[in-house]
Protein backbone atom coordinates (compact mmCIF):
# COMPACT_ATOMS: atom_id res chain seq x y z
CA UNK A 1 0.00 0.00 0.00
CA UNK A 2 1.19 3.52 -0.68
CA UNK A 3 0.58 4.38 2.94
CA UNK A 4 3.45 2.09 3.87
CA UNK A 5 5.86 3.91 1.57
CA UNK A 6 8.47 5.87 3.48
CA UNK A 7 8.32 9.57 2.76
CA UNK A 8 11.90 9.85 1.52
CA UNK A 9 12.93 11.22 -1.84
CA UNK A 10 13.42 7.83 -3.51
CA UNK A 11 9.99 6.53 -2.54
CA UNK A 12 7.65 5.74 -5.44
CA UNK A 13 5.34 8.51 -6.53
CA UNK A 14 1.60 7.91 -6.62
CA UNK A 15 -0.40 7.99 -9.84
CA UNK A 16 -0.25 11.31 -11.70
CA UNK A 17 -3.94 11.97 -11.07
CA UNK A 18 -3.46 12.05 -7.30
CA UNK A 19 -4.65 15.34 -5.87
CA UNK A 20 -1.85 17.88 -5.79
CA UNK A 21 -0.79 17.87 -2.28
CA UNK A 22 4.64 19.10 1.79
CA UNK A 23 2.62 19.19 -1.06
CA UNK A 24 0.71 22.48 -0.63
CA UNK A 25 1.14 24.11 2.78
CA UNK A 26 3.45 27.13 2.58
CA UNK A 27 7.08 28.12 2.95
CA UNK A 28 8.24 28.53 6.53
CA UNK A 29 9.54 31.86 7.83
CA UNK A 30 11.98 30.33 10.30
CA UNK A 31 13.33 26.87 11.18
CA UNK A 32 16.64 27.24 13.08
CA UNK A 33 16.42 23.61 14.25
CA UNK A 34 15.99 22.19 10.75
CA UNK A 35 18.65 20.01 9.10
CA UNK A 36 18.54 18.84 5.49
CA UNK A 37 19.93 15.32 5.15
CA UNK A 38 22.10 14.35 2.17
CA UNK A 39 23.34 10.86 1.30
CA UNK A 40 26.42 10.88 -0.94
CA UNK A 41 25.56 14.49 -1.73
CA UNK A 42 21.98 13.68 -2.80
CA UNK A 43 19.15 15.36 -0.90
CA UNK A 44 17.11 12.60 0.69
CA UNK A 45 15.41 13.53 3.95
CA UNK A 46 14.58 16.16 6.54
CA UNK A 47 15.73 16.09 10.17
CA UNK A 48 16.09 18.22 13.31
CA UNK A 49 19.07 19.14 15.45
CA UNK A 50 18.20 18.42 19.09
CA UNK A 51 21.56 19.03 20.81
CA UNK A 52 24.89 20.60 19.76
CA UNK A 53 26.17 17.36 18.18
CA UNK A 54 22.99 15.25 17.71
CA UNK A 55 20.43 15.15 14.91
CA UNK A 56 17.13 13.24 15.01
CA UNK A 57 15.72 11.66 11.85
CA UNK A 58 13.99 8.52 10.56
CA UNK A 59 15.70 5.12 10.58
CA UNK A 60 14.78 4.50 6.95
CA UNK A 61 16.60 7.70 5.96
CA UNK A 62 19.98 6.35 7.07
CA UNK A 63 19.46 2.60 6.73
CA UNK A 64 22.42 1.04 4.95
CA UNK A 65 24.48 4.23 5.03
CA UNK A 66 27.84 4.58 6.71
CA UNK A 67 28.40 7.81 8.69
CA UNK A 68 30.78 9.33 6.15
CA UNK A 69 28.05 9.13 3.48
CA UNK A 70 25.64 11.25 5.54
CA UNK A 71 25.89 15.05 5.68
CA UNK A 72 23.56 17.82 6.78
CA UNK A 73 22.99 21.51 6.15
CA UNK A 74 21.80 22.82 9.51
CA UNK A 75 19.91 25.87 10.68
CA UNK A 76 18.55 27.60 7.58
CA UNK A 77 15.20 27.45 5.81
CA UNK A 78 17.14 27.22 2.52
CA UNK A 79 18.43 23.67 2.06
CA UNK A 80 21.50 24.97 0.16
CA UNK A 81 22.59 27.11 3.12
CA UNK A 82 23.23 26.59 6.81
CA UNK A 83 26.18 24.93 8.48
CA UNK A 84 27.48 21.79 6.77
CA UNK A 85 28.31 18.88 9.07
CA UNK A 86 29.12 15.21 8.57
CA UNK A 87 27.91 12.22 10.55
CA UNK A 88 30.39 10.42 12.82
CA UNK A 89 28.01 7.87 14.36
CA UNK A 90 24.51 6.58 13.58
CA UNK A 91 22.33 5.04 16.30
CA UNK A 92 19.21 3.16 15.18
CA UNK A 93 16.24 2.40 17.42
CA UNK A 94 15.53 -1.33 17.78
CA UNK A 95 11.86 -1.20 16.77
CA UNK A 96 10.82 2.32 15.74
CA UNK A 97 11.55 4.37 12.62
CA UNK A 98 13.99 6.61 14.51
CA UNK A 99 17.68 7.33 14.20
CA UNK A 100 20.05 9.60 16.10
CA UNK A 101 23.07 10.87 14.20
CA UNK A 102 26.14 12.27 15.92
CA UNK A 103 27.89 14.98 13.91
CA UNK A 104 31.52 16.04 13.58
CA UNK A 105 31.22 19.46 15.20
CA UNK A 106 28.92 21.38 17.49
CA UNK A 107 26.32 23.62 15.88
CA UNK A 108 25.16 26.68 17.79
CA UNK A 109 21.51 27.19 16.93
CA UNK A 110 18.04 26.83 18.44
CA UNK A 111 17.56 23.11 19.03
CA UNK A 112 14.25 21.39 18.48
CA UNK A 113 12.41 21.11 21.83
CA UNK A 114 11.24 17.53 22.23
CA UNK A 115 7.79 16.71 23.57
CA UNK A 116 6.97 14.61 26.59
CA UNK A 117 4.06 12.26 27.23
CA UNK A 118 0.78 14.15 26.90
CA UNK A 119 2.08 16.84 24.53
CA UNK A 120 0.07 15.48 21.58
CA UNK A 121 -3.56 14.34 21.59
CA UNK A 122 -6.22 13.19 19.16
CA UNK A 123 -7.90 16.20 17.61
CA UNK A 124 -4.82 18.44 17.79
CA UNK A 125 -3.79 20.47 14.78
CA UNK A 126 -0.08 19.83 14.32
CA UNK A 127 2.53 21.41 12.07
CA UNK A 128 4.76 19.31 9.79
CA UNK A 129 7.95 20.66 8.22
CA UNK A 130 10.06 19.38 5.34
CA UNK A 131 12.04 20.04 2.18
CA UNK A 132 10.29 17.22 0.34
CA UNK A 133 8.39 16.92 -2.90
CA UNK A 134 5.92 19.58 -3.96
CA UNK A 135 4.45 17.54 -6.85
CA UNK A 136 2.76 14.26 -7.68
CA UNK A 137 3.03 14.45 -11.47
CA UNK A 138 6.75 13.67 -11.91
CA UNK A 139 9.55 11.95 -9.95
CA UNK A 140 9.65 13.37 -6.45
CA UNK A 141 13.42 13.89 -6.67
CA UNK A 142 12.72 16.49 -9.38
CA UNK A 143 10.49 18.72 -7.25
CA UNK A 144 12.15 18.93 -3.84
CA UNK A 145 11.57 22.30 -2.21
CA UNK A 146 14.59 24.58 -1.78
CA UNK A 147 12.88 26.40 1.10
CA UNK A 148 11.50 24.29 3.95
CA UNK A 149 7.72 24.11 3.90
CA UNK A 150 5.15 23.74 6.65
CA UNK A 151 1.71 22.16 6.50
CA UNK A 152 -1.01 21.80 9.10
CA UNK A 153 -2.30 18.27 9.69
CA UNK A 154 -5.03 16.93 11.98
CA UNK A 155 -4.04 14.30 14.55
CA UNK A 156 -6.32 11.24 14.47
CA UNK A 157 -4.36 8.66 16.52
CA UNK A 158 -1.35 8.86 18.86
CA UNK A 159 -0.76 5.10 19.01
CA UNK A 160 -0.82 3.92 15.38
CA UNK A 161 2.16 2.32 13.64
CA UNK A 162 5.15 3.76 11.84
CA UNK A 163 7.06 2.16 8.94
CA UNK A 164 8.79 -0.32 11.28
CA UNK A 165 5.83 -1.03 13.55
CA UNK A 166 6.80 1.49 16.20
CA UNK A 167 4.32 3.78 17.92
CA UNK A 168 3.30 6.70 15.72
CA UNK A 169 1.11 9.78 15.59
CA UNK A 170 -1.23 9.47 12.61
CA UNK A 171 -2.77 12.51 11.00
CA UNK A 172 -4.85 13.57 8.03
CA UNK A 173 -4.29 16.39 5.59
CA UNK A 174 -5.03 19.92 6.74
CA UNK A 175 -3.69 22.49 4.29
CA UNK A 176 -1.02 20.09 3.00
CA UNK A 177 0.55 16.65 3.41
CA UNK A 178 4.13 15.32 3.61
CA UNK A 179 5.70 13.62 0.59
CA UNK A 180 9.02 12.19 -0.56
CA UNK A 181 11.95 14.00 1.05
CA UNK A 182 9.96 15.03 4.13
CA UNK A 183 10.87 11.79 5.93
CA UNK A 184 12.70 12.30 9.19
CA UNK A 185 11.29 15.79 9.55
CA UNK A 186 9.36 17.07 12.54
CA UNK A 187 5.77 17.25 13.62
CA UNK A 188 5.16 19.97 16.19
CA UNK A 189 2.20 20.19 18.57
CA UNK A 190 2.31 23.60 20.15
CA UNK A 191 6.02 24.41 20.38
CA UNK A 192 7.22 20.84 21.01
CA UNK A 193 8.42 18.27 18.49
CA UNK A 194 6.20 15.22 18.96
CA UNK A 195 6.86 13.30 15.74
CA UNK A 196 9.39 12.22 13.12
CA UNK A 197 8.02 11.69 9.60
CA UNK A 198 7.79 8.00 8.71
CA UNK A 199 5.15 7.38 6.02
CA UNK A 200 2.69 9.25 3.83
CA UNK A 201 0.25 8.32 1.10
CA UNK A 202 0.95 11.77 -0.45
CA UNK A 203 -2.77 12.52 -0.43
CA UNK A 204 -4.63 12.28 2.86
CA UNK A 205 -2.80 10.25 5.53
CA UNK A 206 0.60 10.38 7.23
CA UNK A 207 2.31 8.66 10.17
CA UNK A 208 5.00 10.27 12.33
CA UNK A 209 6.93 8.18 14.84
CA UNK A 210 5.73 9.36 18.26
CA UNK A 211 8.77 11.05 19.82
CA UNK A 212 7.07 11.25 23.22
CA UNK A 213 7.05 7.45 23.44
CA UNK A 214 10.82 7.18 22.88
CA UNK A 215 12.18 9.94 25.09
CA UNK A 216 14.07 7.48 27.31
CA UNK A 217 16.01 6.17 24.33
CA UNK A 218 16.74 9.66 23.02
CA UNK A 219 17.98 10.78 26.45
CA UNK A 220 20.13 7.66 26.80
CA UNK A 221 21.81 8.21 23.41
CA UNK A 222 21.86 11.99 22.96
CA UNK A 223 21.45 13.24 26.52
CA UNK A 224 18.37 15.38 25.86
N, C-alpha and C positions, 0 to 999 in steps of 0.2 A: 504494500500500500504506500502511496505517496507520503502519508502521514509519518511513516517510519523513516523517511529519507532524512538524513542529517542535513542541517541547513548550512552546509559549507559550500564553497564556490564550485567544487567539482560535482556536486549532487545533480542528479538528472532534473531537467526542467519539465514542468507539466506541459500538457497539450497547449498549443498556441492560443486556443480559444478560452483559456482560463481567464477569469476576470483580472484586469490589471491590478496588481496589488500594490526589509523595508524596501517593500513595494508601497507606494503612496506615503502617508505620513508627511513629514517635512524635515528640512535640514535643521540640525541642532545649532543653538547659539554658542554652547559651551559644553565641553566634555573633557576636563583636565585629567580624569582618571582613565580615559579610553586608550587602548593600545591595539593597533592594527597588527595582525599576525601574518607573517610571510614565511613560506616554506620554500627553501632554495630560491629566494627572491620573488616568488609568486604569491600575490595576495590570496589568502585562503580564508581567514577567519577574523573575528572580532574578539577582544578580550578586555580585561580591566586590570589595572595595577592596584594592588590592595595593601602593599607595604613597599618600602624602598627598593627591595630586590626580589619581589614576588609578584607574579602575574597569574590571574585566575582565568581559565578558559575551559573549553569542552575537551573531554578525552579524545573524541573522534577527530579533533583538529590536529592533534599531535601524534596520534597512533602511528607507529612505524617510523617516526622521525627520530633522528639522533639530535642532541641539543645543538650541535653546530649548524644544523640545517634550519633552525628556527630563529627568526629575528623579529623584532617589533619596532614600530614607530610609536612612541608614547607621548601622550599629553596634548595633542592638537586635534581639532576637529577635521583637519585636512590630513588624509592618510599618507600624503607624500611628505609631510612635515613632522615635527616632534623630534624627540630624542631617540636615536637608533641604538638599540641594545641587542645583545645576542644571548640565547639561552645557554646556561651552564649545567642545568640539571632539570629533569622532567619527572614529576611525581604524579602517578596515575591512581585515582581511587579504585578500590577493588571491585565495586559493583555499580557505581554511578558514572554518568557521563561528565566527569569533572577531572581537570588536571591543574596542577600548580607548577609553574615554571619559574625556576630561579634564574636571574639574569646577571650579566657580567659586571654591572656597576649599578650603584644606587641612583635612582631618579627622584629628584625633588619636585613633587607635584602634589595635587590634592588626590589622596587615595580614595578608592571606592569604599564607602562605609557599608559593611556587611550587616544584613538583617539577622535578627534573632527570632526564636520561636514566637509566633503570634504577630509578626510584622506583615504577614500577607494573609488575606482571607478571601473566601468565595465572595464574589460580588464587587471586589475592588477593581478600580481602573488602574492599570499599571502602565509604565512607560518602558518600551523596548528600544534599544539603541543598536545600530550596526552600520557597517560600510558595505553591506551586501547588495545583491541584485535589485535593480529597480524595474526589471522587465520580466515578462513571461513569454515573449515572442521570439527570443533568440537565446543562444547559450548564455547562462548566467555570468560566466567569466567575462563576457563582453559588455556587461552593463553594471559593473560594480560602481558604487557611488564614491566619488572622491571626497566628499564632505559627509561626515557621519550623520545618519538620519535617525529620527525618533518617531515612533508610532505608539499611539494608545491602544491597548488591548484590554479585554474584559476577562477577569479571572473567573474560571468556572469550577476549578478543582485544585486543591493544594496537595493532593496525595495520589496523582495519576502517575504514569510511568514515563521515564525518559528513554532515550535510544538504547540504553543498556539495561533497562529494567529498574533503574533507581527511582527514587521518589522525585516527582516533578510537580511544578505548577502549570496547569493547563489553562489556556486562555483562547478566546475567540477574537476575531478581527474587530478593532474599533475603527480608527481612521487609517489603518494600514496593517501590514502583517510581515513578519520576518521572511527572508528568502535566503538563497545560497550566498554565503559570505558573511551572514549575520551570526552563524554558529559561534558559540563561545562568548557572545556578547551579553550584556546585562539586561535584566528586568528589574526595574525599580518600583517599589511600592512606597509612596511618600518619598523620603530622601534616603532610603536604605536599599541596597542591592539584595534582592530576594531570589533571583534566578540567574541561570546561565543557559543560553540558547542551545537546545538539543535538536529538536525536530520542528518541521513546519510543512504543511501541505501547500504552502504558497497562496492559499486562497482564504481559508476561514479559521483554521486551527493551528495552534502551536504549543509545544511543550518545552518548558524551561526547567532544568534540574533545580530542585528546591534547595537553595543555599542554606536556608535556616535549619534544614535537617542534617547538614554535614559540617556544622560549625566546629565540632570537636576535632574532626580530621583536619580542617583548615588551620585551626589553632595549633595542632600538633606539628604540622609541617611548616607553616609559614609564620606562626607566632602571633597571628591576629584573629 
